[in-house]
Amino acid sequence: MEKLQTQQQLRAAIHKLTAAQQQVILLRFGEGLKISEVSCLMGKSEGAIKILQHRALRRLRKLLKER
């Protein structure tokens, strides 16, 4: 039951991210792609992907702490 609640909280937090941040999180952690692969798919530099990922993870930590 607690695992289900945690998954629901994570999904809700992910929905609060920007579309680009959501896509990076899905591709990196949902699909298990490398930074270079995400970069190619999204048409952005690897540096941009790293920044998006960093900001997304930071925001997720903050959102989940608030719960």
BAVEXKE-575626 format. One line per field, with one value per residue (C-alpha): residue number from 1; chain; x negated, y negated, z negated. Coordinates in steps of 0.2 Angstrom, whole numbers. Layout:
<pts>
num	c(NUM,...)
cadena	c(A,...)
c1	c(X,...)
c2	c(Y,...)
c3	c(Z,...)
</pts>
This chain:
<pts>
num	c(1,2,3,4,5,6,7,8,9,10,11,12,13,14,15,16,17,18,19,20,21,22,23,24,25,26,27,28,29,30,31,32,33,34,35,36,37,38,39,40,41,42,43,44,45,46,47,48,49,50,51,52,53,54,55,56,57,58,59,60,61,62,63,64,65,66,67)
cadena	c(A,A,A,A,A,A,A,A,A,A,A,A,A,A,A,A,A,A,A,A,A,A,A,A,A,A,A,A,A,A,A,A,A,A,A,A,A,A,A,A,A,A,A,A,A,A,A,A,A,A,A,A,A,A,A,A,A,A,A,A,A,A,A,A,A,A,A)
c1	c(0,-14,-23,-7,-6,-24,-22,-6,-16,-30,-19,-10,-27,-33,-17,-22,-39,-40,-37,-56,-60,-47,-53,-71,-66,-55,-69,-83,-75,-59,-68,-86,-93,-110,-113,-119,-104,-92,-102,-99,-81,-77,-88,-98,-116,-122,-125,-107,-101,-112,-105,-87,-90,-98,-85,-71,-78,-81,-63,-56,-66,-59,-41,-42,-49,-34,-23)
c2	c(0,-12,-8,-13,-29,-33,-29,-41,-55,-53,-53,-69,-77,-73,-81,-97,-98,-106,-96,-95,-90,-76,-70,-69,-60,-47,-44,-43,-33,-25,-20,-19,-29,-37,-56,-55,-45,-57,-71,-64,-60,-78,-87,-96,-96,-84,-99,-104,-87,-86,-103,-98,-82,-91,-104,-91,-80,-95,-100,-83,-82,-98,-93,-76,-84,-95,-80)
c3	c(0,-4,12,22,12,16,34,35,26,38,53,47,44,61,69,61,71,88,103,107,89,89,106,99,83,93,106,93,79,87,103,96,110,110,110,128,133,125,133,150,148,141,153,139,133,120,109,110,106,91,85,88,78,64,63,64,50,39,42,38,22,17,21,13,-3,-4,-6)
</pts>
